[in-house]
Amino acid sequence: METIYQRMGAEELAAAIAALEAEVAEVTAKGLKLDMARGKPSPEQVAISRPLLDVLSSSADLMDEGVDCSNYGCFEGIPSARRLAGSFLGVPAGQTIVLGSSSLNIMQSVLVHYWEKGVPGYTPWRKLESVKFLCPVPGYDRHFGLTQDLGIENIPVRMTPTGPDMDEVERLVAEDSSIKGMFCVPKYSNPTGITYSDETVRRLATMKCAAPDFRIVWDNAYCVHDLTDHGDKLLNIHDVALEAGNEDRVLEFASTSKITFPGAGVAFFGSSFANMAEVSRTLQVGLISANKLNQLAHARFLPTMDALHAHMAKHAEFLRPRFALVQEKLRDGLGETGCATWTNPNGGYFVSFDSQPGSAKRIVALCLQMGVKLTPAGATWPYGIDPEDTNIRIAPTYPSLEELGAALDILVLATKLVCAQLASEERA
């Protein structure tokens, strides 16, 4: 797409660059310190869950269907928390494990299990000459870090409006037995905010894989994070996989990190009975039981899906104005320039912003100069390498509306200047 700066004559472009540079100098002089680097709940959102702290007390009943939550035991999680997990993950409670606060930590433990011991009946991944994982891009940097840390090769696959490019995914997994898995954030994907279509879910669950021990890391982090009462609907992949005889393929994770207290919630793992039994044998070596008191408090704070949805509706009241402000600022500032495109999700925590090729790193650096910290350019790609240097993840949830507005104005300004400079450099 041609930008307004590419259409300008030489004198007009030089004048535009000079005016934008003067504006950048003026903003820089203000010494602002604004942070949009990570997708954190705002302090107001966290405060919604403060009543959770009052659920248990020294006089509270600490039993859960015969389980003493104040003592050892019940590694897999207390019954009421497992039912809560099942409602998140779309599997029976008996196919869940409830552990600590971090789903990412459980994810790592499961991947390390396969790395060290392998899928039952197959060679441990560490003993293979090559192990690869598919990584939809733009995607979640911490996913890429898990596999990179183990020495697994990350292979990027482009995202589309309906999920990963399934023609490419199916081609790769059918021809290469060293591809052992794939990361997916299926609802309100990080950072694009798209939700996988029913067709994409079906193809993932039923596709032919050269590796019989292929696993999908189904990180359903935003499964209940709708901005409105009419959020996106995600097909239950477990149902499709079971019908196709591939129930062992899916490893699903979720947590309450952006529902109650980040770092102090509960995390869930759900999969087939066979997978749960096998992974549990390894996890139990180093864990007698997780924090059952925290599980009990969460189960009583969110006893039904109606209670959960009512709680999430309170979150949405804070999030909707922020996401609306992102759309307003970007549309008004860049909508007619041709300098960038961006997503408009129905939920989740991020907006994906694509600038002109070769511009993202310069935009992020210029924003930092003006006092706005963004997620590093390239972070949404494996190894931090965005081949076209276009993608920037916008995390609008933590700042106040006033701070967010100021940060977005700076992003718009930086994008315009870098875009104008690129147009000038093309002519040099």
N, C-alpha and C positions, 0 to 999 in steps of 0.2 A: 504494500500500500504506500502510495506517495504521500509524504507529509507536507504540511503547509510551508515548511522551511525549504524543502526541495523545490517548491514552485516559485519561491521568491527570487527576484533578481539579486545581483551581487550587492548592490548598495542597500537594498531593503534588508537583506539577510544580515549584513554587517551591523546595521542599525538595531535590528532585533536582538542580536547577540550582545551588543553593548548595553542595551536596556535590561536584558535579563541578567547580565553580569553585575550591573549596578544593584539590581534587586537582591541578588544573592549576597552581595557585600553588606547590604543593609540588614538582611535577616541574620547573617553571621554575627554581626556586631551586637545582636541582642543577647547572645550567650545562652540560648535555649538548651534545655536538656529534656528531650522527649524520647520515650522508649516504645517502639512497636516491634521488638525483636522476637518475642515469644508469645505463644497463644495462652495467656494466663487469664483466669477469671478476674474481674475487677473486685476491689474490696467490698463493694456493695453486693456483688453476687455471693461471695464467700459468707457474708453476714446472713444470708438467707438460711444457712444451715446451722446457725448458732443454737437453735432449740435442740438439735441433736445432742449437744453437750449435756443437756438436762435429762436425757432419756434414762440414763443409769445413775444410781446413787448408792450410797452405802446400805440403804434399806431396800434396794430393788431386788426383785426376783431374778436371779442369774441363771435359771434353768431354761433350757430350750428343748422341749419335747424329750425330756429325760437326759439331756446332755448338760453337764455342769460346766458352764462357760468360764468359771473361775479357776479351772484346773487343767491339767494336761489331757491330751487325747483328741479324738475326732479330727484327724489330719485333714480330711477332705472338706471340712467346713461344717458348721452346724446346720441342721435341717432347714430352718427358716431362711438362712442366708443362701443355701443351695437352691431353694425355690426362687429366691430373688434372682440369683445368677441365671437360672433356667429361663426366666422371663426376659432377661437381657439377651441371652444367647440363642434362644429359640430351640433349645434341646430340653429333654427331661432333666429334672433336678439330679437324678442319679448319674448323669453324664457330665457333671460339673465338678470343679474344685474351686473353693474360695480360699484365697491366701492373703498375702499382705496388701499393701496399698497400690503396688505398681504392676500393671499388666505388662509393661515393657520388661520388667525383671523376670516375670514368668516366661515371657517369650524367649528371653535369653537362655533361661534354664532349659527350656524344651529344645532349642537349637543346639545347645551344648550337649544335651543328652544324645541327640542324633549324631553329632560330630564325634563324640567319644564312643558311643555304643552302637549306633546305627539303628535303623528301623529293624524290628525283629525279623530275622531271616535274611538280612542283607548286610553288606560290608559297611562298617562304620565309615562315615564320610571322611574322617581324617586320614584313612588309609588309601583313599582313592587319589589318582593322579590329578584329577581336576574336579572341582565342585563349583557349580554356578547357581545363582539365584536371579530370578527375573524381578526387576524393580520398575513399576510404573512411574513415569516421570511426566511432569513434576510430581515429586512425592515427599515422603517424610524422612528427613535426614537421619533421625535416630534408628530407623529401620536399617538403613544402609550401613550404619555404624556397627550393628550387631553382626552382620555377616562379614563385613570387612575385617573386624577384629579377629574372626576365626580363620581368616585367609580364604574365604569364599569369594569367588569373582562375581561382582554385581553387573548384571546386564540390563541396561535401560530399555524400556518399552514405552512408546508414546501413549499418553492418555488421549482419549477422545471424549466427546460429550456424553457417551454412554458407558464409559469405563475404559480399561486398557484396550489397545488395538488387538482384538481377538484373532484376526487373521495372522498377525505376526506371532502372537503368543502360541497359537495352535501349531504354527509351522515350527517354531523353535523347540517346543517340548516334544513334538513328534519325532524330530530328527536327532536330538542331542540328549543322550542318556545321562550326561554329566549335569544337566539342569535338574536340581533336586527340589526346588521350591520356588515360591513366588510370594511377594508381599502384596496385600490388598487392604486398603481402607475403603470398604464398599459403600458406606453411606456418608455423604458430605466429606468426600475424600480430602485429605490434607495434601496440598493447599487449594485444589481447584474447587472444592465444594460440590462436585458432581456426585450423583448416586448411580451405582451400576444398574443398568437396565436388566429386566428379567432375562432377556436373551443372553446378555453377558454372563449373568450368574449361571444360567443353564450350561453355557459352553464351558465355563470354568469347571463346573462339577462333572461334566461328562466327557471332556476332551481326552483323546488318546495320548498317553505319555510314554516316551521311550524308557523313562525311569519308573519302575513299579513302586519305588519308595518316594515318589514325588509328593510334596506337601504344600498346601496353601496356608499361609499365615493370614488369617482373616481377622484383621484388627478392627473390630467394630466399635471404635472409640466414641463415635458420635451417633450411636443407634437411637438415642432419645433426645437429641439436641436439635429439635425443630425450632424455627423462628416463629411459626404460626401454628394454628390448629390443623392446618392442612399440609403437613410436611411430606417429604418424599417417602415412598414406600419401597422397601427392599425385600426382594424375594428371599425366602429362607433356603440358603444353600444346602443345609443339612438334609432337608427333605428331598431335594433333587439328587444329591450325592448318594443318599441311601437307596433311592429307587434305581439308580444306575449301578449300584454295587461298589461305589467309591466312597463309602462312609468314612474310611480311614484317611481320606485325602485332606480333610478340612480340620484345621486347628484354630479355634476361635477364641478371641480375647476381648475383654472389656473391663472397665473399672468405673468407680464413682469419682475419679479425680476431678472432673469438671462438673460434678453434680453436688458433692458435699464439700469435703476439704481436700485440696490437692496435697498429696503426700501423707494423708491421714485417713484415707478412705479404705475401701476393700476392692480387690481385683479378682476377676473371674476367668477361668479357663474351661472351655467346653469342647468335647470332641467325641469320637466313638468310644464305646466301652473298652475296646481293645487298646486304643491309644491312651485312654485315661489310666488303665491298669499298668501299662508299660512305663509311662512317664512317672506315675506315682511311685513306683518302686525306687526310682532314682531320687526323686524329691524327698521321700521320707527318710533317706539316709541322713540328711542334714536338717530335718525339720520334724519335730514331734507334733506340733500344731501351730497354726498361726494365731493371731490375736482374736480369740473368740468373743471377748467382751466388745470389741469394735464391730465384729460381725453382728452380734446381738443388738447393739445400739442401732446399726444401720437397718437391720431387718424390722425393728420396731418403729423406726423413723419413717421407713418407706414400706409399709406392710402390704400394700397392694399396688397394682399398676395404676389405678386411679390416683392414689397418693403420689406415686412417682411422677405421673404426668402433670398433676397440679403443682408439684414442686418445680418441674422443668418449665412450666408456664411462667413462674416467677422469674426464672433466669431469662426467659425470652423477652420479658418486659424491659430488661436492661440491655439486651443484645440487639433488639430490633432497631432502636434509634442509631446505634453505632454502625450497623451494616447499611442502614439507609443513608447515613452521612457519607460513608465511603462512596456509594453510588452517586450521590449528589455532587460531591467534590470532584470526583474523577470525570463525571459527565460534563459538568460545567467548565472544568479546567482543561480537559483534554478531548472532549467528545468530538470536536470538529477539526482536530489537528492531524489525525492520522498517526500520532506518535505512539499510541499504546492501545491495547485491548485488555479487558479484565473480566472476571467471572462475577455472576450475581447469584450466589447460592441461596437455598431455602433453609439452611441451617449450618451447623458446624461452627468452626472458629476462625476460618481464614477466607481471604479473597486472593486469587492468583492473578498477578499483574504481569503482562508481557509487553515489554518495550521494544524498540527497534534493535535488530541484531547488532551486537557489539556495544551495547549501551548499559546493561544492567549494573555491572561493576562500577562504572563511572557514576551512575545515578545514586547508588548506595553510598559511595564515597562522598559525593557532593551533599547528600542529605546529612551524613554524619558531620561534615564541616559546618552545616547550618544548625546542628543540634538535634537531629533525629536519628536514632539508632534503629536500623532495620535488620531483619535476618540477612546474613551475608548472601550476596549474589552467588549462585551456584549451589547453595545448600540443598536445594530441592532436586539435585542430581547426585548419583553416586560419585564418590571421590571429590565432590565439590566442583565438578567440571560440567558446566552447562555449555554444550558445544557451540551454541549460537549466542550465548551471553544475553539472554532476553528476560529470564524469569525472576520475579521478585515476589516473595510471600508477604502479604499484608496481614498483620495480626491486630485487629482493631478492638479487641475485647477489654484490654486492661486500662488504657488511658481514659480519663474523663472525656466527655463529649467536647469540651473546650480544647483540651490537649490534643484529642484526636483530630479535630478540625484544623488546628495549627499544623500538626504533623502532615496531614494530607495536603495542605496548601504548599508545604515545603516539597513534598514528593512531586506535586504537579510542576512546581517551579524548576526543580532539578531535572525532571524529564524533558521539559521544554528546552532548557539550556543545552543539555547533552544532545538532544535531537537536532537543535540548530547547529551546534558545533560539528556534528557528524555530517550534516548537509554541506557545511563549509569545507570540511576536510575532503569530501568526495570530489570537490572541484579543484583542489590544490594540485 
